[in-house]
């Protein structure tokens, strides 16, 4: 005679653990990139560089975020083989495309020229 198969019970703890793992998986998939930038060489000696801001990379012009943005600008100038003798940032502006309750972030835009 065959022995009866054990009946699986509904275990609420398994469901809770599975739900927790699924919610953590959403944290692992990170679509919010920190480095969102654009670079345009207006002429062989002038450029425009824009960087998106967010809660990690604030728009303040002092501190670590600004130093990182300046490093990114130097990397872009090197990648485009521009301004080997140095450069000067002529303007730095903050452009916030939206305002209101959910207005967070914007773009820090640098325009500059190469030194001769």
C-alpha positions in Angstrom: 0.0 0.0 0.0 1.2 3.5 -0.8 1.8 5.9 1.9 -0.1 9.2 1.7 1.8 12.2 0.4 2.4 14.9 3.0 0.1 17.8 2.6 1.9 21.2 2.2 0.6 23.8 4.5 0.3 27.5 3.7 3.2 29.1 5.5 2.8 32.9 5.9 6.4 33.3 6.9 7.5 32.0 3.4 5.3 34.5 1.7 6.7 37.3 3.9 10.3 36.3 3.2 9.6 36.1 -0.5 7.9 39.5 -0.5 10.9 41.0 1.3 13.3 39.5 -1.3 11.3 40.8 -4.2 11.2 44.3 -2.7 15.0 44.3 -2.1 15.5 43.3 -5.7 13.9 46.6 -6.7 16.6 48.4 -4.7 19.4 46.5 -6.5 18.3 47.6 -9.9 19.5 51.2 -10.0 18.2 53.2 -12.9 19.2 56.5 -11.4 22.6 57.2 -12.7 24.7 59.8 -10.9 26.7 60.9 -13.9 24.3 62.3 -16.5 26.1 64.8 -18.6 26.3 66.5 -22.0 29.3 68.1 -23.8 29.4 70.2 -26.8 32.4 71.9 -28.4 30.9 75.1 -29.7 34.1 76.1 -31.6 37.6 74.5 -31.4 38.3 76.7 -28.4 34.9 77.0 -26.6 32.7 74.5 -25.0 29.4 73.9 -23.1 29.2 71.2 -20.4 26.0 70.3 -18.6 25.5 68.0 -15.7 22.2 66.8 -14.2 21.8 67.3 -10.5 19.9 65.2 -8.0 19.8 64.4 -4.3 23.3 62.9 -4.5 24.9 65.5 -6.8 23.5 68.7 -5.5 23.7 72.0 -7.4 25.8 73.8 -4.8 29.0 75.3 -6.1 31.0 74.3 -3.1 32.0 70.9 -1.7 32.4 67.5 -3.1 29.7 67.6 -5.8 31.3 70.6 -7.5 34.8 69.0 -7.4 33.4 65.9 -9.0 31.7 67.9 -11.7 34.9 69.8 -12.4 36.8 66.5 -12.7 34.2 65.2 -15.1 34.6 68.4 -17.2 38.4 67.8 -17.3 37.9 64.2 -18.4 35.6 65.3 -21.2 38.0 68.0 -22.4 40.8 65.3 -22.4 38.5 62.9 -24.3 37.9 65.5 -27.0 41.5 66.6 -27.1 40.7 70.1 -26.2 42.3 72.7 -24.0 45.7 71.1 -23.5 47.1 74.4 -22.1 44.2 74.7 -19.7 40.8 76.3 -19.7 38.7 79.0 -18.1 35.0 78.6 -17.0 33.3 81.8 -18.1 29.8 81.1 -16.8 28.2 78.6 -14.4 24.4 78.5 -14.3 21.7 76.4 -12.8 18.7 75.5 -15.0 15.7 74.0 -13.3 13.3 72.8 -16.0 10.4 72.4 -13.6 9.1 74.1 -10.4 6.6 73.3 -7.9 6.0 70.6 -5.3 7.9 67.9 -7.2 10.6 70.1 -8.7 13.9 68.4 -7.7 17.1 68.8 -9.5 18.1 70.4 -12.7 21.2 71.0 -14.7 24.4 72.8 -13.9 25.7 74.3 -17.2 29.3 75.5 -17.6 30.5 77.5 -20.6 34.2 78.0 -21.1 37.1 78.6 -23.4 40.5 77.1 -23.8 43.6 79.1 -22.9 46.0 79.8 -25.8 
